[in-house]
């Protein structure tokens, strides 16, 4: 849910409906954003995986396509975008990248 909040703050999806429970599992319904008939999210890739966690200090946080994309980072201050983590001067686990 925190990752979706970051994507919403970055403008990648306009609306999020959530919380429907189905057989003990929670479902989230996300409406993706389109611009001129093409989806705004061109590429999304998972960085940290259960077998391989990727951590970065504030100095080593990646810049995705020279700042056009965003890396979502789990920090001690919460889940945030890479530019917000730089402003807060914290590093953490890189969850995924979005362009």
N, C-alpha and C positions, 0 to 999 in steps of 0.2 A: 504494500500500500504506500510506503514511503517513496519508493521509486516512481510510482505513478504521480505522486504529489510533486516530485521534482520535474517530471515531464510536463505536467500541467503548468507549473510556474515558468518553464522555459518556452511554453507556447506550442508544444507538440500535439496536444490533444485538448479540444475545448470542453468536453463534457465527460464526466465519470459517474456512472450509476453503479452502486455496489451493494453488497451485503445480502444478496439472495442466498439462502442456505439450501443446498441440495444434497440429501443423503450425508449430512455431516460435513460437507465441503462448502466453502464459501466461493461464490462466483462474483466476478467483477465484469461489468459491461463497459467497454471503452469505445467511445466514438472518436475515430481518428480524424485528423485535420487534413483537408485537401486544399491545394492551391492550383488553379488552372487545370483541374482534372487530374493532377498527379499527387500522390501522397507526400506529405511534408517529411515524413521519416523515410529516408532512402536506404539507410543501412543501420542495423542495430546488432551489436555483437556482445556476447558475454565474455568477460575477461577472467574474473575469478571463478573457479570451478571447485567442487567439493574436494577433488584430489590435488588441486594446485591453486593456492590462494596467492593473489598478487597485491602487494602492499607498496605504497609510495609515500615518501615524505613530501612535505609541502613544496620543496624545491624540485622534486622529480615528478610532479603530477603532469600527466600528458596533456598536450593541446591537440584537440581533434580537428584536423583540417584547418590549421591556423586560427582556431577560435570559432570557426563556423559550426562545429559540432560541440557536443558536450560529453564529458565523462562523468558518470554518476559514482560518487565516492561515499562509502560508509565511514564516518569519522566518530570520534568520541562525543562530538556535539550533535550527532544525528546524520541522517543521509542527506547529502547535498550535492549540487553541481560542482565541477572542478573549480570554476571561477569563484564560487562562494567559499570553497575550502581555502583557496589562496587568500581571500580577503580575511577569513577567520584565522589564518596562519596555522592550519591543521592538516595533517595527512591522514591516510587511512587505507582501507581496502578498496580497490577499484572494482566495482561490480560489473559495469558495462559501459560501452561507448555508443553514442547515438549521433548519426549524421543525417 
